């Protein structure tokens, strides 16, 4: 007989939430560990690697009294200071579970990037729409040779009239505009070369956007690629869309949609994500959408 005692385990509530959609399996999933008390970073990273989703979140008691909860966010390979769709999916899971309540339609999330304000609004059907206030962005313009290199990686022409901008909102996205939504959807990047490009820039990935034709339900089509993080294409990316919104505002390109716009993302990977961007008068940027829980149970740790 073995003399080793069995490894002690405990069962922790778990949800897998589809974000930026009201229909299951059409958005971007995030795994949410609703009570990560006592877990260390190695355990968190192992679980995030095992779920094999673009992000897994771990909920902890807040350290800042202004926050409703604290969250750590992991990709399969590393930890992120902030990410958009995990923020919305975690808030949805906590509200749905009754573990937190929004007061006057407001929540505050604590994460490595600081305190993130969220608003919770009733929707016309299904779950409420939750939006996060984008962290203050920092901008770095790419030079002509870097843009040439990116064009070669994409195999597509970049609209040079819009400055290609490394936009830092926690994750750091290279934002580039293509001629239209059709051009965005046609891109087939060289992911190995893109990963090297991102690492050289210290970027999380590349997010492309292009305008839809007049009459479309959304203003822009968006795609986000993060091969250096093990995610070739993120189905629907909150921080990527936030970085597009921040770059548009920074470069004065919001005259046709001064209060905000909507974007679609995910069609190339079989999804139908819908993102709402708001530009409140105070100069902040809010990124929102609906979420739906697809899996619910416990995870043994």
C-alpha positions as CSV (number, residue, x, y, z in Angstrom):
1,X,0.0,0.0,0.0
2,X,1.1,3.5,-0.7
3,X,2.0,5.6,2.3
4,X,1.1,8.8,0.6
5,X,-2.1,10.6,1.9
6,X,-4.5,11.6,-0.8
7,X,-4.2,15.2,-2.0
8,X,-6.7,17.4,-0.2
9,X,-9.1,19.2,-2.5
10,X,-11.9,21.6,-2.2
11,X,-14.7,22.4,-4.6
12,X,-15.0,26.0,-5.8
13,X,-17.9,27.5,-7.8
14,X,-17.1,27.9,-11.4
15,X,-18.8,29.5,-14.4
16,X,-17.9,29.7,-18.1
17,X,-19.4,32.9,-19.4
18,X,-19.8,34.0,-23.1
19,X,-19.1,37.7,-23.4
20,X,-20.3,40.3,-25.9
21,X,-23.3,38.3,-26.9
22,X,-26.8,37.5,-25.6
23,X,-26.8,34.1,-27.4
24,X,-24.7,31.2,-26.0
25,X,-21.7,30.2,-28.0
26,X,-21.6,33.3,-30.1
27,X,-19.2,35.5,-28.1
28,X,-15.9,35.1,-26.3
29,X,-15.8,32.7,-23.4
30,X,-14.0,33.3,-20.1
31,X,-13.6,30.8,-17.2
32,X,-14.4,32.4,-13.8
33,X,-13.2,30.8,-10.6
34,X,-15.5,32.5,-8.1
35,X,-13.4,32.0,-5.0
36,X,-9.7,31.8,-5.4
37,X,-8.9,32.3,-1.8
38,X,-5.7,30.4,-0.8
39,X,-4.7,29.7,-4.4
40,X,-1.2,30.7,-5.4
41,X,0.0,32.0,-8.8
42,X,1.3,28.6,-9.9
43,X,-2.1,27.0,-9.3
44,X,-3.9,29.8,-11.2
45,X,-1.5,29.5,-14.1
46,X,-2.0,25.8,-14.3
47,X,-5.8,26.1,-14.3
48,X,-5.6,28.8,-17.0
49,X,-3.4,26.6,-19.1
50,X,-5.8,23.7,-18.6
51,X,-9.0,25.6,-19.5
52,X,-7.1,26.7,-22.7
53,X,-9.3,29.8,-23.1
54,X,-7.9,33.1,-24.0
55,X,-8.4,34.1,-20.3
56,X,-9.4,32.6,-17.0
57,X,-10.2,34.9,-14.0
58,X,-9.7,34.3,-10.3
59,X,-11.9,36.2,-7.8
60,X,-10.4,37.3,-4.5
61,X,-11.5,39.6,-1.7
62,X,-10.7,43.2,-2.4
63,X,-7.6,44.9,-0.9
64,X,-8.9,48.4,-1.7
65,X,-12.1,49.3,0.3
66,X,-13.4,51.1,-2.7
67,X,-13.7,47.9,-4.7
68,X,-16.4,45.3,-4.7
69,X,-14.0,42.4,-5.5
70,X,-10.5,41.8,-6.8
71,X,-9.6,39.7,-9.8
72,X,-6.5,38.2,-11.3
73,X,-6.5,37.5,-15.0
74,X,-4.5,34.7,-16.7
75,X,-4.0,33.7,-20.3
76,X,-2.8,30.1,-20.9
77,X,0.8,31.4,-20.7
78,X,0.9,34.4,-18.3
79,X,-0.9,36.9,-16.2
80,X,-2.4,40.2,-17.5
81,X,-2.9,43.4,-15.5
82,X,-6.2,44.0,-17.2
83,X,-8.4,42.6,-20.0
84,X,-11.8,43.6,-21.3
85,X,-14.0,40.6,-21.9
86,X,-12.7,38.8,-18.7
87,X,-13.7,41.9,-16.7
88,X,-17.2,41.9,-18.1
89,X,-17.6,38.1,-17.8
90,X,-16.4,38.1,-14.2
91,X,-18.8,40.9,-13.2
92,X,-21.7,39.0,-14.9
93,X,-20.8,35.7,-13.1
94,X,-20.6,37.5,-9.7
95,X,-23.9,39.4,-10.2
96,X,-25.7,36.3,-11.4
97,X,-24.4,34.3,-8.4
98,X,-25.6,36.9,-6.0
99,X,-22.0,37.3,-4.7
100,X,-22.0,41.1,-5.4
101,X,-24.7,43.7,-6.0
102,X,-24.5,46.9,-8.1
103,X,-25.4,50.0,-6.2
104,X,-27.0,52.7,-8.4
105,X,-25.9,50.6,-11.4
106,X,-22.2,50.8,-10.5
107,X,-19.4,48.3,-9.6
108,X,-15.7,48.7,-9.0
109,X,-13.2,45.9,-9.9
110,X,-9.8,45.8,-8.4
111,X,-7.0,44.3,-10.6
112,X,-3.3,44.7,-11.3
113,X,-4.0,47.7,-13.4
114,X,-5.9,49.4,-10.6
115,X,-9.5,50.1,-9.9
116,X,-11.9,49.7,-12.9
117,X,-15.3,51.2,-12.8
118,X,-18.2,49.3,-14.3
119,X,-21.8,50.3,-15.1
120,X,-24.7,47.8,-15.1
121,X,-27.7,48.7,-17.3
122,X,-30.9,46.8,-18.0
123,X,-31.1,45.5,-21.6
124,X,-34.0,45.1,-23.9
125,X,-33.9,41.3,-23.4
126,X,-31.8,38.8,-21.5
127,X,-28.9,39.7,-19.3
128,X,-28.0,43.3,-18.3
129,X,-25.4,45.2,-20.4
130,X,-22.2,45.7,-18.4
131,X,-19.6,48.2,-19.4
132,X,-16.1,49.0,-18.1
133,X,-14.4,52.3,-18.1
134,X,-11.2,51.9,-20.1
135,X,-8.0,52.7,-18.2
136,X,-6.3,55.8,-19.4
137,X,-4.5,55.0,-22.6
138,X,-0.9,55.8,-23.6
139,X,0.0,56.1,-27.3
140,X,3.2,55.5,-29.3
141,X,3.2,55.9,-33.1
142,X,4.8,53.3,-35.3
143,X,7.4,54.5,-37.9
144,X,7.2,53.9,-41.6
145,X,9.5,50.8,-41.6
146,X,7.4,49.2,-38.8
147,X,4.2,49.9,-40.7
148,X,5.8,48.3,-43.8
149,X,6.7,45.2,-41.8
150,X,3.2,45.0,-40.4
151,X,1.7,45.2,-43.9
152,X,3.9,42.3,-45.0
153,X,2.8,40.3,-42.0
154,X,-0.9,41.0,-42.8
155,X,-0.6,40.7,-46.5
156,X,-2.9,43.7,-46.7
157,X,-2.7,47.4,-47.3
158,X,-3.0,49.6,-44.2
159,X,-4.8,52.9,-44.4
160,X,-1.8,55.3,-43.9
161,X,-4.2,58.2,-43.3
162,X,-4.9,56.8,-39.8
163,X,-1.7,56.7,-37.7
164,X,-0.7,53.2,-36.8
165,X,-0.6,53.4,-33.0
166,X,0.6,51.2,-30.2
167,X,-2.1,51.8,-27.6
168,X,-1.4,50.9,-24.0
169,X,-4.5,50.2,-21.8
170,X,-2.8,47.5,-19.7
171,X,-2.7,45.2,-22.7
172,X,-0.7,47.0,-25.5
173,X,-2.4,46.7,-28.9
174,X,-1.0,47.9,-32.2
175,X,-4.1,49.5,-33.8
176,X,-4.3,49.8,-37.6
177,X,-7.1,50.7,-39.9
178,X,-7.9,48.9,-43.2
179,X,-9.9,50.2,-46.1
180,X,-13.2,48.7,-45.0
181,X,-14.8,45.8,-43.1
182,X,-14.4,43.4,-46.0
183,X,-10.6,44.1,-46.1
184,X,-10.4,43.3,-42.3
185,X,-12.3,40.0,-42.8
186,X,-10.0,39.0,-45.7
187,X,-6.8,39.3,-43.7
188,X,-4.8,36.1,-43.2
189,X,-1.8,37.0,-41.1
190,X,1.6,35.3,-40.8
191,X,1.2,34.5,-37.1
192,X,4.8,33.4,-36.5
193,X,6.1,36.7,-37.9
194,X,3.5,38.6,-36.0
195,X,4.5,37.0,-32.7
196,X,8.1,38.2,-33.4
197,X,6.8,41.7,-34.4
198,X,4.8,41.9,-31.1
199,X,7.7,40.8,-28.9
200,X,10.0,43.4,-30.5
201,X,7.5,46.1,-29.8
202,X,6.5,44.9,-26.4
203,X,2.9,44.6,-27.7
204,X,0.2,42.2,-26.7
205,X,-1.0,41.9,-30.3
206,X,-2.5,43.6,-33.3
207,X,-6.1,44.8,-33.6
208,X,-7.4,45.8,-37.0
209,X,-10.6,47.8,-37.8
210,X,-12.4,48.9,-40.9
211,X,-15.7,50.7,-41.5
212,X,-18.9,48.8,-42.5
213,X,-21.0,49.9,-45.4
214,X,-23.7,52.5,-44.6
215,X,-26.8,50.9,-43.3
216,X,-25.0,48.1,-41.5
217,X,-26.0,47.5,-37.8
218,X,-22.4,48.3,-36.7
219,X,-19.9,51.1,-37.5
220,X,-16.8,48.9,-37.6
221,X,-15.6,45.4,-38.0
222,X,-12.7,44.5,-35.7
223,X,-10.3,41.6,-35.5
224,X,-7.6,41.0,-32.7
225,X,-4.6,38.8,-33.0
226,X,-2.3,37.8,-30.1
227,X,0.0,35.0,-31.2
228,X,2.7,35.9,-28.8
229,X,0.3,35.1,-26.0
230,X,-0.8,31.8,-27.6
231,X,-4.0,33.2,-29.0
232,X,-3.8,33.6,-32.8
233,X,-7.2,35.3,-33.0
234,X,-9.3,36.5,-30.0
235,X,-13.0,35.9,-30.9
236,X,-14.2,39.2,-29.3
237,X,-11.7,41.4,-27.5
238,X,-12.7,44.1,-25.0
239,X,-9.2,45.7,-24.6
240,X,-8.7,45.5,-28.4
241,X,-11.9,47.3,-29.0
242,X,-11.1,49.7,-26.2
243,X,-7.8,50.5,-27.8
244,X,-9.5,51.2,-31.2
245,X,-11.9,53.5,-29.4
246,X,-9.1,55.3,-27.6
247,X,-7.0,55.7,-30.8
248,X,-10.0,57.1,-32.7
249,X,-10.6,59.6,-30.0
250,X,-6.9,60.5,-29.6
251,X,-6.5,61.1,-33.4
252,X,-9.8,63.2,-33.6
253,X,-11.6,60.6,-35.7
254,X,-14.9,60.5,-33.8
255,X,-16.8,63.4,-35.5
256,X,-19.2,61.1,-37.2
257,X,-20.0,59.3,-33.9
258,X,-19.2,61.7,-31.1
259,X,-21.2,59.9,-28.4
260,X,-20.1,56.4,-29.4
261,X,-20.6,53.5,-31.9
262,X,-21.0,49.8,-32.1
263,X,-18.6,47.2,-33.5
264,X,-18.9,43.6,-34.6
265,X,-16.2,40.9,-34.2
266,X,-15.7,37.2,-34.4
267,X,-17.3,36.2,-37.7
268,X,-14.0,34.6,-39.0
269,X,-14.0,32.2,-36.0
270,X,-17.7,31.4,-36.0
271,X,-18.8,34.0,-33.5
272,X,-21.1,37.0,-33.6
273,X,-19.8,39.4,-31.0
274,X,-21.4,42.9,-30.5
275,X,-19.5,45.6,-28.7
276,X,-20.9,49.0,-27.5
277,X,-18.5,51.9,-27.3
278,X,-19.5,55.1,-25.4
279,X,-17.8,58.4,-25.3
280,X,-19.2,60.2,-22.2
281,X,-18.8,64.0,-22.0
282,X,-16.2,63.7,-19.3
283,X,-13.7,62.3,-21.9
284,X,-13.7,58.7,-20.6
285,X,-14.3,55.6,-22.8
286,X,-16.8,52.8,-21.9
287,X,-16.7,49.4,-23.5
288,X,-19.8,47.2,-23.0
289,X,-21.9,44.3,-24.0
290,X,-24.2,41.5,-22.8
291,X,-23.0,38.2,-21.4
292,X,-24.5,34.7,-21.0
293,X,-23.4,31.8,-18.8
294,X,-22.9,28.6,-20.7
295,X,-21.3,26.3,-18.1
296,X,-21.9,26.3,-14.3
297,X,-20.7,24.0,-11.6
298,X,-17.6,23.5,-9.4
299,X,-13.9,23.1,-10.1
300,X,-11.8,21.0,-7.7
301,X,-8.5,22.6,-6.6
